[in-house]
Amino acid sequence: MELRNKGTKRRVTANSRADRCLKGYFMKRHRNVKIVATLGPASNDYEMIRALHEAGADVFRLNMSHGDHEEIRVRHAIIRQVEEDLNSPICILADLQGPKLRVGIFANDAGEELVPGASFRLDLRDKAGDVNRVQLPHKEIFDALEPGAHLLVNDGKIKLRVKDCGADFADCEVIVGGVISNRKGVNVPDVILPLAALSEKDRKDLDFVCDLGVDWLALSFVQRAADVEEARELAKGRAAILSKIEKPNAVKVFDEILAASDGIMVARGDLGVELPVQNVPPIQKQLIRKCRSAAKPVIVATQMLESMIDSPMPTRAEVSDVATAIYEGADAIMLSAESAAGSYPIEAVTTMNNVAGEVEADPTYTDIIEASRKVTRTSVADGIVSAAREIAETADVKAICCFTQSGTTALLVARERPRVPIIALTSYMSTARRLCLTWGTNCVVTGPVDRFKTAVIAAVRASIKEGIATQSDMIVVTAGVPFNTPGSTNILRVAPCAENLIYAADPE
């Protein structure tokens, strides 16, 4: 198709600068919440990973607790191949293992039965355990323990209370009994452990995945903001930092951790072990709202569709759990074993996708999201994105298009949770990939853009190409002038698509 500007008679052709700046497009989703799928033995090859992306997975999680570096390298390469073949930016999240606290081994491989009221000792002795004691090879725990503290073993199935302790032992009373066996995990909810958030393995894994080219790093068992700063220093800007909230102390100092992080994961597994389970839902809601107010993406994770590991259909309670996270405004919802080791990974992603579509079509969803919009606006950029959302809601505007280099402008627009699609245009593939984790963003990778007029034309053409707008519609365009200056968002324009299509870009 060829259009003419009646004033200049100059033709707009595919050779114009605005056309050439459009390089690639995000696979348009009919929902705003993003889906994170963990890869593993059940999702290891090209066909499955591509099928998961096409079914709705926006982000792939590489769990560094499972698989060696070569396996991780292969999975990473497959994701990037799918990305190239589908011309669709894909986000990769590497989840570091963190310090794992485990008991030693028992003389009886089947383990021992601990009964309520019995005494049981944990110590540093490198000797096989029995019904009376077992090794706990973590001196840091004994340094921090005090009488009255509790220890939880095997995901909280066994509960011990410390009666007496020293530098190398803890004599406990069994409060909740059960079978304790080799290398079961230990949680210590009552104390802040003097453990580094990054083990030696984590440091090696961090450097490996950053060199590989992942987009996000998830830090396990974060207890303080200093843990995040340590990881950021090691990452050296190669990946964004996401903190997993799974310790009671992390909840207590959440504001400091959030300020130090680029994103948050509400990791309900260990959080539900170390805190009373009834505490988790209100904490989830509070953390999501704080993340949204700070314009930082938040993932809700763990056991969302747990039954789909073995069943092609979820339980009604699981569907309700997924829906609740979406109604609360989470940026992303996550599958763990469901997609990594389950028998129905594609069905699990499809279920999440379908639930999201149904929830977001509910008028109640819009009411809840807009009622929870509480933002303190302190900058020009805050005002620009707020105005963009208000214009989109009061005029017949089809999309908000934001030019962003660091991703900050897109995050601010997403914080507003507008009713129209968000198109984030950036010349950096790394920014497009990271934004795949953010609510409502549809990413377009462009070439360099140095003029606002060219940016507007590129935004119009991207909107039309993606089927979000037509030539008879209008869009809102935000950008920062001068271009390529992070954090400089200072301009907004309502752009009629037809009018801007006939403007030719200046020749080079």
NORSULFEN-V949323 format. One record per run of one state. SS is the DSSP state (A for helix, B for strand, O for the rest). FROM is the first residue (numbers start at 0). TO is the last residue. Records with the same first field share a line. If there is no record, write none. Layout:
# NORSULFEN-V949323
SS = FROM-TO + FROM-TO
This chain:
# NORSULFEN-V949323
O = 0-1 + 4-9 + 12-15 + 20-20 + 25-32 + 39-44 + 55-57 + 63-67 + 86-89 + 95-100 + 102-104 + 106-110 + 114-117 + 123-127 + 129-131 + 135-137 + 144-148 + 153-156 + 165-167 + 176-176 + 180-183 + 187-198 + 212-214 + 219-223 + 235-238 + 245-246 + 252-252 + 260-261 + 274-275 + 293-295 + 301-304 + 309-314 + 327-330 + 335-335 + 340-343 + 360-361 + 371-378 + 394-395 + 403-406 + 415-419 + 426-427 + 435-439 + 446-450 + 465-472 + 480-487 + 501-507
B = 2-3 + 10-11 + 21-24 + 33-38 + 58-62 + 90-94 + 101-101 + 105-105 + 111-113 + 118-122 + 128-128 + 132-134 + 149-152 + 157-164 + 168-175 + 177-179 + 184-186 + 215-218 + 239-244 + 262-266 + 296-300 + 331-334 + 396-402 + 420-425 + 440-445 + 473-479 + 488-495
A = 16-19 + 45-54 + 68-85 + 138-143 + 199-211 + 224-234 + 247-251 + 253-259 + 267-273 + 276-292 + 305-308 + 315-326 + 336-339 + 344-359 + 362-370 + 379-393 + 407-414 + 428-434 + 451-464 + 496-500
